[in-house]
């Protein structure tokens, strides 16, 4: 999937989740692009690589992944959450952010760049360049426009 087709495919779901959970759509799309390689690695529609722990009651898919065992990186088979569609994955990710006190400070920002920086500072990823990578994707692909209110039917004519 090209970046353009990926953005077109998941933007409606990201905007829908933004309206309900207040996670900027620009951030959701950038995270999904970064985490899934523009949709190339999203088994079970899992755009964010979210593992299925014992509390997860939904569908799963078993995938190979790499983890640090304290001495070296080893390949393991792990259960990952599976969703019926992109909306399910995006909603679950947005709910995770919205319900986790660790990320509460991010919700002070409607601006995608500031929200991305806040979740990175709160420890979303171990990559020290995570926020910069998200911001680069958002800028390069015009994702900030997704955070603007959708035109009303009257404005569309």
C-alpha positions in Angstrom: 0.0 0.0 0.0 1.3 3.4 -0.8 1.4 6.1 1.8 -1.4 8.0 -0.1 -3.6 4.9 -0.3 -2.9 4.0 3.4 -3.8 7.5 4.5 -7.0 7.4 2.5 -7.9 4.0 3.9 -7.6 4.8 7.6 -8.2 8.6 7.8 -12.0 8.2 8.2 -11.5 5.8 11.1 -8.9 8.1 12.7 -11.2 11.1 12.4 -14.1 9.1 13.8 -11.9 8.0 16.8 -10.7 11.6 17.3 -14.2 12.8 17.7 -14.9 10.2 20.4 -11.5 9.9 22.2 -9.8 13.2 21.5 -6.6 11.7 20.1 -5.7 13.9 17.1 -6.3 12.0 13.8 -2.9 13.2 12.6 -1.2 11.4 15.4 -3.2 8.2 15.0 -2.4 8.0 11.2 1.3 8.8 11.8 1.6 6.2 14.5 -0.2 3.6 12.4 2.1 4.4 9.5 5.2 4.1 11.6 4.2 1.0 13.5 2.8 -0.9 10.5 5.1 0.2 7.7 2.2 2.0 6.0 -0.1 -1.0 6.5 2.4 -3.6 5.2 2.7 -5.3 8.6 -0.8 -5.3 10.2 -1.9 -8.9 10.6 -5.4 -9.0 12.0 -5.8 -5.3 11.2 -3.6 -4.6 14.2 -2.0 -1.3 13.1 -0.1 -0.7 16.3 1.4 -4.1 17.2 -0.7 -4.4 20.4 -0.1 -7.7 22.1 -3.0 -9.7 23.5 -2.5 -10.2 27.3 -4.7 -12.4 29.5 -7.2 -9.6 29.9 -7.9 -9.4 26.2 -11.2 -11.2 25.3 -11.2 -10.6 21.5 -9.7 -12.4 18.6 -5.9 -13.0 18.4 -3.3 -13.8 15.8 0.0 -15.6 16.6 3.0 -13.8 15.1 6.8 -14.0 15.4 8.3 -11.1 17.2 11.6 -10.2 18.8 12.1 -9.5 22.5 15.0 -8.9 24.7 15.5 -11.8 27.2 18.0 -9.9 29.4 21.0 -11.1 27.4 20.1 -10.9 23.7 17.2 -10.4 21.2 15.4 -13.6 20.7 12.5 -14.5 18.3 9.4 -15.7 20.0 5.8 -16.5 19.0 3.3 -14.1 20.6 -0.4 -13.5 20.6 -1.4 -10.1 19.2 -4.8 -8.6 19.2 -6.9 -9.0 16.0 -9.7 -6.7 14.9 -12.4 -7.0 12.2 -11.3 -3.8 10.5 -9.1 -0.6 10.8 -11.7 1.1 13.0 -11.5 -1.6 15.6 -7.7 -1.2 15.8 -7.8 2.6 15.9 -10.6 2.7 18.5 -8.7 0.2 20.8 -5.5 2.3 20.4 -7.3 5.5 21.2 -9.1 4.0 24.2 -5.7 2.8 25.5 -4.3 6.3 25.3 -7.4 7.9 26.7 -7.8 5.5 29.6 -4.1 5.4 30.7 -3.2 8.0 33.3 0.4 8.0 32.0 -0.8 9.9 28.8 -3.3 12.3 30.5 -1.0 15.3 29.9 -1.2 14.7 26.1 -4.9 15.4 26.1 -4.3 19.1 27.0 -3.2 19.4 23.3 -5.4 19.3 20.2 -2.3 20.0 18.1 -0.9 16.8 16.7 2.7 17.8 17.1 2.3 18.7 20.7 0.2 15.6 21.5 2.9 13.4 19.8 5.6 15.0 21.9 3.6 14.6 25.1 3.0 10.8 24.6 6.6 10.3 23.7 7.7 12.2 26.9 5.3 10.0 28.9 7.1 6.9 27.7 5.0 5.6 24.8 8.1 4.3 23.0 11.7 3.7 23.9 13.0 5.4 20.7 14.2 8.9 21.7 13.3 10.1 18.2 9.7 8.8 18.3 8.0 12.2 18.5 10.3 13.6 15.8 9.5 10.6 13.6 5.8 11.1 14.0 6.1 14.9 13.4 8.1 14.2 10.3 5.4 11.9 8.9 2.6 14.3 9.8 4.4 17.2 8.1 5.5 15.3 5.0 2.1 13.9 4.3 -0.1 16.8 5.3 -1.7 14.9 8.2 -2.3 18.0 10.3 -5.2 18.7 7.9 -7.0 15.7 9.4 -7.2 17.6 12.7 -9.3 20.4 11.2 -13.1 20.0 11.6 -14.7 18.2 8.7 -16.7 20.6 6.4 -20.4 20.5 7.2 -22.9 19.5 4.5 -23.8 23.1 4.1 -20.1 24.1 3.6 -19.7 21.4 1.0 -22.6 22.8 -1.0 
